């Protein structure tokens, strides 16, 4: 367990910020409408959360202080509607942001694949050969040379 934590590399926050800036610069404009939709969904979530907190005062006042059961049903319906709206908005922003993320990952995978296909067949650094070679093949060649 201790070895696993020692092997973790510390990532500098400046590195993370620079990578995020590059990803946003390369992909931000392509997804601006989707980002706007996701932000609007997040605003709906925030507003519905604030509405439910605000309306609870009315529930308590009307139910206990004024003893008006007819308004309590209306207020409870509004709370139910707020939670339904919140659920749809949460789902919408999750779907939109996952589509954006999947699109960005697919774009980088295509770029990497295209780049690798342009390289010569003989391109393979020594370290990459050793990493990609199966362990059984490395041990058999090592025992054969001994």
C-alpha positions in Angstrom: 0.0 0.0 0.0 2.8 2.4 0.9 4.6 1.6 -2.4 1.5 2.5 -4.4 1.3 5.9 -2.8 5.0 6.5 -3.3 4.7 5.7 -7.0 2.0 8.4 -7.6 3.5 11.4 -9.2 2.6 14.8 -8.0 1.0 16.8 -10.8 1.8 20.5 -10.7 -1.2 22.8 -10.7 0.4 24.9 -13.4 0.6 21.9 -15.6 -3.1 21.1 -15.1 -4.0 24.8 -15.8 -2.0 24.8 -19.0 -3.5 21.6 -20.3 -7.0 22.9 -19.5 -6.3 26.2 -21.3 -5.1 24.3 -24.4 -8.1 22.0 -24.4 -10.5 24.9 -24.1 -8.6 26.9 -26.8 -8.8 23.9 -29.2 -12.3 22.7 -28.5 -14.2 25.6 -26.8 -15.6 27.3 -29.8 -16.9 24.0 -31.3 -19.0 23.4 -28.2 -20.1 26.9 -27.2 -23.8 26.2 -27.7 -23.7 23.0 -25.8 -21.8 24.7 -23.0 -24.5 27.4 -23.0 -27.2 24.8 -22.7 -25.4 23.0 -19.9 -24.9 26.3 -18.0 -28.6 27.1 -18.4 -29.5 23.7 -17.0 -27.2 24.4 -14.1 -29.0 27.7 -13.5 -32.3 25.9 -13.5 -31.0 23.5 -10.9 -29.8 26.3 -8.7 -33.0 28.2 -9.0 -35.2 25.2 -8.2 -33.0 24.5 -5.2 -33.4 28.1 -4.0 -37.1 28.0 -4.7 -37.6 24.9 -2.6 -35.8 26.4 0.3 -37.7 29.7 0.0 -41.2 28.0 -0.3 -40.7 25.9 2.8 -41.4 29.1 4.9 -44.8 29.3 3.2 -45.5 25.7 3.9 -44.8 26.1 7.6 -46.7 29.4 7.9 -49.8 28.3 6.0 -50.0 24.8 7.5 -49.3 25.6 11.2 -49.9 29.3 11.7 -52.8 30.0 9.4 -54.2 26.5 9.3 -55.0 26.7 5.6 -54.8 23.2 4.2 -56.0 24.2 0.7 -52.9 26.3 0.1 -50.6 23.6 1.5 -51.7 21.3 -1.4 -50.9 24.0 -3.9 -47.5 24.7 -2.3 -46.7 21.0 -2.2 -47.5 20.8 -5.9 -45.2 23.7 -6.6 -42.4 21.9 -4.7 -43.1 18.7 -6.6 -42.9 20.6 -9.9 -39.6 22.2 -8.8 -38.1 18.8 -8.0 -39.2 17.4 -11.3 -37.8 20.4 -13.2 -34.6 20.1 -11.2 -34.3 16.4 -12.1 -34.7 17.0 -15.8 -32.2 19.9 -15.7 -29.7 17.8 -13.8 -30.1 15.0 -16.4 -29.9 17.4 -19.3 -26.6 19.0 -18.1 -25.1 15.6 -17.4 -26.0 14.3 -20.9 -24.8 17.5 -22.6 -21.5 17.6 -20.7 -20.8 13.9 -21.3 -21.4 14.3 -25.0 -19.0 17.2 -25.1 -16.4 15.1 -23.1 -16.8 12.1 -25.4 -16.5 14.3 -28.5 -13.3 15.8 -27.2 -11.8 12.5 -26.3 -12.8 11.0 -29.7 -11.2 14.0 -31.5 -7.9 13.6 -29.6 -8.0 9.8 -30.4 -8.5 10.5 -34.1 -5.6 13.0 -34.1 -3.3 10.5 -32.3 -4.3 7.7 -34.7 -3.8 9.9 -37.7 -0.4 11.0 -36.4 0.7 7.4 -35.7 -0.4 6.3 -39.2 1.9 8.9 -40.7 5.0 7.5 -38.9 7.3 5.0 -40.5 6.9 1.4 -39.8 10.3 1.3 -38.2 9.3 3.9 -35.6 9.3 2.4 -32.2 11.4 3.7 -29.4 13.3 1.0 -27.4 11.3 1.7 -24.3 8.0 1.3 -26.1 9.2 -2.0 -27.6 10.0 -3.3 -24.1 6.7 -2.1 -22.6 4.6 -3.5 -25.4 6.4 -6.8 -25.6 4.7 -9.6 -23.6 6.5 -10.5 -20.4 6.7 -14.2 -21.5 8.6 -13.2 -24.6 11.0 -11.0 -22.6 11.8 -13.8 -20.2 12.2 -16.4 -22.9 14.7 -14.3 -24.8 16.5 -13.5 -21.6 16.9 -17.2 -20.7 17.9 -18.0 -24.2 20.8 -15.5 -24.1 22.1 -16.8 -20.8 
